[in-house]
Amino acid sequence: MPTVIRISKWLVMIATVLVLTIYFGRAFNARNMPTLALEHHIEFEHEFDASMEKQTGWDAYLAIEPRLAAELREKIPTASRAGSPADRYFVNSLTHPEKFNSNWNRSYETSVPSPKGVAVLLHGLTDSPYSMLATAQTLAGAGYNVVAPRMPGHGFAVSGLVQARWENWTAAVRIAVRRAVERPGADQSLLIVGYSNGGLLAVDYALRCAESDDMTCPDALVLMSPGIAISKAAAVTNWHKAISWLPYFEKFKWFTVLPEVDPFKFTSFPKQAAWEVHKISNRVHKRLADATSAALLPPILTFQSIVDNTVGATAIIDTLYKRLPTNGSDIVVYDINRNSTVAHLLKNPPQDPTEYFTAMAPMTFDVTILKNRERSENAIERQVLTAGQSDVTSQSTTMQWPSEFYSLSHIAVPFRPDDVIYGNGRGGAAAGPQIFLGALAPRGESGVLLLTPDFFLRARYNPFFAFQSQHLLDWLSIR
């Protein structure tokens, strides 16, 4: 027995040394990131907090944003910037949010005559309400009054995400829903649309809305790249706090520190934000594990790329869809471009989605798959597997994979090809300055730019957005 105890102590000591070596190795490596700027440090005094929910209606929530804008101007004065044409905090840059026809970092609404419903649109982590704009326009065109709130911590300086807590986000969702149900059309239908972390927040709300008389349950959910099952590594993101309070290791608070060149999305990413998402995810998973709670969810429509560096498509099925009742739910899966000249360079080529879903059939939900008609061409066909059925039906389409795409991405799903920022650069320039982050493809020496190759190579728009919009409207028409 003493031998066993000695071996156990040695194993614990070795494991401890290994963990500490990795931990401090990463802490020291974080010091190599770019210098933290004002936008990484400032603290906002006027940001919304969950403790303010009871006295904060929609108008009061909107009134917070001008105060935050004034704080931003005071704490990041233009004179402090170097004058970069791509610095979102430099007033004369191409990416300054006020240069566009509207500052989409702020909450907004749309109104239509004779509405047939209301919709609350929830953006993702590091994003802004701009990411929901194309979908808001689609729904407004179909007769929905739209409410698109800015989540606390977003839209102004990325340091806001260091301050933000998940309770603030869920409180903001409730305020937005209360506003929506006050508007014309609410007596007909309430729709909640969530992108990325917004999708997680939408499911969280739907799982809990029946618990309170002042929470109206949605008639349907629409999710885009929903953050339902995030990386397990998020569970340790809070460990940085042991030493990141020291100025020497302050960069250890961050996953990435990058120039803020995007007018409506942060490029830097603090670990605190990932930790908050992890906490929401845990509470959603616990509710979904309860069959009684999951059975109360409304019909859900999801749009998801089969390759997603943030959320796995199969995790969405295992965590959410397999627990749904037969209620008209649907998932649209975008396969990779299997005709791409670089398809053979994929690290882990995904399984053919048709094979994956037919192996599960019959299911309680519909599946729509967009994929190459043949591996040797870019033409797209639509394959459908209906709930309760085991046979796939195929339909030809006029859609094609753009030759430069080998797949979609987590961030591409909600954006149109002609988006004025994230689009292909061939349309819509009149709505804002001449910069298309979705079309930038700089060439030069490696290791020179502060922005990583991922920033430029990741798909930023959805070439099938027109199909997505029509599928959304068709699905809503039968609810």
Residue pairs with C-beta under 8 A, 6 or more apart in sequence:
23 239
26 252
27 240
27 243
27 244
27 249
27 252
30 249
30 251
30 252
30 254
31 248
31 249
31 251
33 251
33 254
33 256
33 257
34 257
34 258
34 259
34 450
35 257
36 250
36 251
36 254
36 257
37 260
38 75
38 76
38 80
38 89
38 157
39 76
39 89
39 157
39 158
39 159
39 260
39 268
40 157
40 158
40 159
40 254
40 257
40 268
41 159
42 71
42 72
42 75
42 76
42 157
42 159
43 159
43 163
44 68
44 71
44 156
44 157
44 159
44 160
44 163
45 71
46 64
46 67
46 68
46 71
47 64
47 68
47 152
47 153
47 160
47 163
47 164
47 168
48 56
48 61
48 64
48 152
48 168
48 171
48 172
49 152
49 168
50 165
50 167
50 168
50 170
50 171
52 171
53 171
53 174
53 175
56 175
57 175
57 178
57 179
58 147
58 175
58 176
58 178
58 179
58 182
61 107
61 149
61 172
61 175
62 106
62 107
65 106
65 107
65 150
65 155
68 155
68 156
69 156
71 156
72 89
72 156
72 157
75 157
76 89
76 157
78 89
78 90
78 91
81 87
81 89
81 90
82 90
83 90
83 92
83 93
84 90
84 93
84 259
84 261
85 92
85 93
85 94
86 93
86 94
86 95
86 259
86 261
86 435
87 93
87 95
87 96
87 259
87 260
87 261
88 95
88 96
88 97
88 260
88 261
88 262
88 263
89 96
89 260
90 96
91 98
93 99
94 433
94 434
94 435
95 261
95 262
95 263
95 433
95 435
96 263
97 103
97 104
97 105
97 263
97 264
99 263
99 432
99 433
100 263
100 420
100 431
100 432
100 433
101 431
101 432
102 108
104 128
104 129
104 130
104 133
104 264
105 128
105 129
105 130
105 150
105 154
105 155
105 156
105 263
105 264
106 129
106 150
106 155
107 129
107 147
107 148
107 149
107 150
107 176
108 129
108 136
108 148
109 145
109 146
109 147
109 148
109 179
109 183
110 136
110 137
110 140
110 145
110 146
111 145
111 183
112 140
112 143
112 144
112 145
114 143
115 143
115 144
115 145
115 183
115 184
115 185
115 188
116 142
116 143
116 144
116 185
116 188
116 189
117 143
117 144
117 145
117 185
117 186
117 188
117 189
117 190
117 191
117 219
117 476
118 144
118 145
118 146
118 147
118 180
118 181
118 183
118 184
118 185
118 186
118 189
118 190
118 191
119 136
119 139
119 144
119 145
119 146
119 147
119 180
119 190
119 191
119 192
119 193
120 146
120 147
120 148
120 149
120 173
120 176
120 177
120 180
120 190
120 191
120 192
120 193
120 218
121 129
121 132
121 135
121 136
121 139
121 146
121 147
121 148
121 193
121 194
121 195
121 198
122 132
122 148
122 149
122 151
122 173
122 176
122 192
122 193
122 194
122 195
122 198
122 199
122 201
122 202
123 129
123 130
123 131
123 132
123 148
123 150
123 151
123 154
123 195
123 196
123 198
124 131
124 195
124 196
124 197
124 198
124 199
124 225
124 227
125 161
125 196
125 197
125 227
125 273
125 277
126 154
126 158
126 161
126 265
126 266
126 267
126 269
126 273
127 154
127 195
127 196
127 198
127 264
127 265
128 150
128 154
128 155
128 264
128 265
129 148
129 149
129 150
129 155
130 263
130 264
130 265
130 421
131 195
131 264
131 265
131 414
131 415
132 148
132 193
132 195
132 198
132 414
133 148
134 414
134 415
134 416
134 419
134 465
134 469
135 193
135 195
135 222
135 224
135 414
135 469
135 472
136 146
136 148
138 469
138 472
138 473
139 146
139 191
139 193
139 472
140 146
142 473
142 476
143 185
144 185
144 189
144 191
145 180
145 183
145 184
145 185
145 186
147 176
147 177
147 179
147 180
147 183
148 176
149 172
149 173
149 175
149 176
150 172
151 164
151 168
151 169
151 172
151 197
151 198
151 201
152 160
152 164
152 168
152 169
152 172
153 160
153 161
153 162
153 163
153 164
153 168
153 169
153 273
154 160
154 161
154 164
154 266
158 260
158 266
158 267
158 268
158 269
158 270
159 270
161 266
161 269
161 270
161 272
161 273
162 253
162 270
162 272
162 273
164 272
164 273
164 276
165 276
166 276
166 277
166 279
166 280
169 197
169 201
169 276
169 280
170 201
170 204
170 205
170 280
173 201
173 202
173 204
173 205
174 205
174 215
177 190
177 192
177 205
177 215
177 216
177 218
178 214
178 216
180 186
180 190
181 190
181 216
186 216
189 219
189 220
189 476
189 479
190 216
190 217
190 218
190 219
191 218
191 219
191 220
191 221
191 222
191 476
192 202
192 205
192 206
192 218
192 220
192 221
192 222
193 202
193 221
193 222
193 223
193 224
194 200
194 201
194 202
194 203
194 221
194 222
194 223
194 224
194 226
195 223
195 224
195 225
195 226
195 413
195 414
196 224
196 225
196 226
196 227
196 310
196 311
196 410
196 411
197 227
197 277
197 280
199 223
199 224
199 225
199 226
199 227
199 228
199 302
200 226
200 227
200 228
200 277
200 280
200 281
200 284
201 280
202 218
202 221
202 223
202 226
203 221
203 223
203 226
203 228
203 284
203 288
203 297
203 320
204 280
204 283
204 284
204 287
205 215
205 218
206 217
206 218
206 221
206 297
206 298
207 284
207 287
207 288
207 293
207 294
207 296
207 297
208 215
208 287
209 215
209 216
209 217
209 218
210 217
210 296
217 298
218 298
219 298
219 299
219 479
220 298
220 299
220 300
220 301
220 476
220 479
221 297
221 298
221 299
221 300
221 301
222 300
222 301
222 302
222 303
222 472
223 300
223 301
223 302
223 303
224 302
224 303
224 304
224 413
224 414
225 303
225 304
225 305
225 308
225 310
225 311
225 410
225 411
225 413
225 414
226 302
226 304
226 311
226 316
226 320
227 277
227 281
227 310
227 311
228 281
228 284
228 311
228 315
228 316
228 319
228 320
229 281
229 285
229 311
229 312
229 315
229 316
229 318
229 319
230 274
230 277
230 278
230 281
230 310
230 311
231 310
234 274
234 275
234 277
234 278
234 281
235 278
237 271
237 272
237 274
237 275
237 278
238 271
238 272
238 275
240 252
240 253
240 271
243 249
243 252
244 250
244 251
244 252
244 253
251 257
253 270
253 271
253 272
254 268
254 269
254 270
254 271
255 269
255 270
255 271
255 274
256 267
256 268
256 269
257 268
258 267
258 268
258 450
258 451
258 452
258 455
259 267
259 450
259 451
260 266
260 267
260 268
261 267
261 437
261 451
262 421
262 437
263 421
264 421
267 451
267 455
285 319
287 293
287 294
288 294
288 319
288 320
288 323
291 323
294 323
294 324
294 325
295 325
297 324
297 325
297 327
298 327
299 327
299 328
299 329
299 330
299 479
300 320
300 321
300 324
300 329
300 330
301 329
301 330
301 331
301 332
301 471
301 472
301 475
302 316
302 321
302 330
302 331
302 332
303 331
303 332
303 334
303 413
303 468
304 311
304 313
304 316
304 331
304 332
304 333
304 334
304 413
305 313
305 333
305 334
305 407
305 408
305 409
305 410
305 412
305 413
306 313
306 333
306 334
306 335
306 336
306 350
306 353
306 407
307 313
307 336
307 346
307 350
307 407
307 408
307 409
308 409
308 410
309 409
309 410
310 410
311 410
313 333
313 350
313 353
314 356
316 331
317 331
317 360
321 329
321 331
321 363
321 364
321 365
322 364
324 364
324 365
325 364
326 364
326 365
326 387
326 388
327 364
328 366
328 387
328 478
328 479
329 364
329 365
329 366
329 387
330 365
330 366
330 367
330 368
330 475
331 365
331 366
331 367
331 368
332 368
332 369
332 370
332 468
332 471
333 353
333 367
333 368
333 369
333 370
334 370
334 407
334 408
334 413
334 462
334 464
335 350
335 352
335 353
335 369
335 370
335 371
335 372
336 343
336 346
336 349
336 350
336 406
336 407
337 343
337 372
337 378
337 401
337 405
337 406
337 407
338 371
338 372
338 375
339 372
339 374
339 375
339 376
339 377
339 378
339 401
340 401
340 405
340 406
340 407
342 406
343 349
343 406
346 406
352 371
353 369
353 371
354 369
354 371
354 383
354 385
354 392
357 363
357 367
357 369
357 385
358 385
358 390
358 392
361 385
361 389
361 390
362 387
362 388
362 389
362 390
363 385
363 387
363 388
364 387
364 388
365 387
366 384
366 385
366 386
366 387
367 384
367 385
368 382
368 383
368 384
368 471
369 382
369 383
369 384
369 385
370 380
370 381
370 382
370 397
370 399
370 464
370 467
371 380
371 381
371 383
372 378
372 379
372 380
372 381
372 401
373 379
373 380
373 381
373 396
378 400
378 401
378 402
378 403
379 396
379 397
379 399
379 400
380 397
380 399
380 400
380 401
380 464
381 394
381 395
381 396
381 397
382 394
382 395
382 396
382 397
383 392
383 393
383 394
383 395
384 392
384 393
384 394
384 395
385 391
385 392
385 393
386 393
397 467
399 463
399 464
399 467
401 463
402 424
402 463
405 459
405 463
407 459
408 459
408 462
409 458
409 459
409 460
411 458
411 459
411 460
412 422
412 458
412 459
412 460
412 461
412 462
413 462
413 468
414 462
415 422
415 423
415 438
415 460
415 461
415 462
415 465
416 423
416 461
416 462
416 465
416 466
417 423
417 424
417 426
417 427
417 461
417 462
417 463
417 465
418 424
418 426
418 427
418 428
419 428
419 438
419 460
419 461
420 428
420 429
420 431
420 432
420 436
421 432
421 435
421 436
421 437
421 438
422 436
422 437
422 438
422 460
422 461
423 436
423 438
423 439
423 460
423 461
424 436
424 438
424 439
424 461
425 436
425 438
425 439
437 460
438 459
438 460
438 461
440 456
441 456
442 449
442 456
446 453
462 468
